């Protein structure tokens, strides 16, 4: 009871102080005065049960407030209870608490869209007015830092416009990079970030004349009359208000449910869209569709399909969706590997998702160390052209035959780790019988695979023998768990085959692992950063595993 009384007192004092702070900031800063003069409205801040509230009148740049509930406010900010309000409205609020409250409906704001935006911005401005961000540069620009889904960048701004976006160049005040000592050499990355090409193109995207900034409706589409679907893609568009757009969508949801039932509403999510309050699978989007009724689209893991549907059944790794781990494998590879096999792997061109070329310098170190390289790909890809080495070109979709032939050589010539297979695997005898043809009468010899893949049998034997006698890293895909081969008709078998081959050679032993040096740099296992499946930086503390993982600080 005492805690609740204290929260109510805090709410009363804080909401009263908000009006005083607005007046003070308007007196101190012209930008606040100009902002307050933009709109005339009544805003209500209250507790959901109506037990407490304060309303604010904004009129010609002036602010007045009264305790209680206004009969007709333009904007209403509602908190679940006084405790939530006290946490969110305090000057030094926790941003994760704020985001979590918004995503879990502990905080709601209703009213006309542009007035909501204005009022919430006003609350932010009264705390941030006078703050100066960024670094002034000699050319008159202000340099800001920004973390994108394609890498951290410097953003240079002048007169409110982006001038350029660049990778970050670190200086003496920043932490030094890691160093790997291998085979008498020392390797450290450059003291700067790398950025994916799509991030460097964001300026043109932001200022594109084709960028949609407001809702549009087809000119001959009447949601209450003739819809003219035959003119889709033919007739033009006209601008409508956000209120009109919301009404159209809401009415269509009601119509479809009324005429066809809730199962007629379908929704899905892409693999790597912009995440946040409504973007990801673990988000308010799911709660919304659960509330109206829907048919969810079961997402196919299109980036790692073969691993998800195939490899996961042979080594688990469900937390990696069937792919492998890469923790600290760069150091092990540089120190201990005697050969690397790039299979359906072109990290110089397709490094995977949001990565840039940060792995390029690490692969250059392979050349410095003289580690032998093999590339298995239907075409002579960019990585093979740059790094050099032996290139084998199987016909697309026939990689599984090549896997079987390599295993055949290892089994018949005793080139696999029998002790590891005996102690750490199950079912090898069944696999062995199939490879040797004992179960189906078809020995999977290099000659047999040559008919399927087009790769000469002599080359397969040479590869299998070298692989079987050297500590070898296998690089399947741009990084572990990807690769174009996993998306073919035989992709599940190929991914399973990658696991089989690594198991036969002793996965996890020094110099025997998965990776193409795109990931796996030295890792501080005491530091934890939330991944996207845990809500990322979206701040949903209650509806994801973020709070538990942050508590455990798992690497």
Secondary structure, DSSP 4 states (H G I P E B T S, - for coil): -HHHHHHHHHHHHHHHHHHHHHHHHHHH-HHHHHHHTT--EEEEEEETTSS-EEEEEEETTEEEEEES--TT-SEEEEESSHHHHHHHHSTT--HHHHHHHHHTTSEEEEE-HHHHHHHHHHHHHHHHTT---SEE-TTS-EEEEEEETTEEEEEEEETTEEEEEEEPBP-TTSPPPP-EEETTEEE---SB----HHHHTHHHHHT-TT---S-EEETT--TTS---GGGTTTS-EEE--HHHHHHHHHHHHHHHHHHH-GGG-EE---SS---STTTSSSSHHHHHHHHH--EEPPPP-TTSHHIIIIIHHHH--GGGTT----TTHHHHHHHH-SEEEEES--TTT---TT--STTHHHHHHHHHHT-EEEEE-SS--HHHHHH--EEE-PPTT-HHHHHHHHHHHHHHTT-S-HHHHHHH-S-HHHHHHHHHTTTTS----HHHHHHHH---HHHHHHHHHHHHHS-EEEEETTTTT--GGGGSTTHHHHHHHHHHHHHHHTTTSTT-EE--SSS-----TT-----GGGTTTS---SSSSHHHHHHHT--
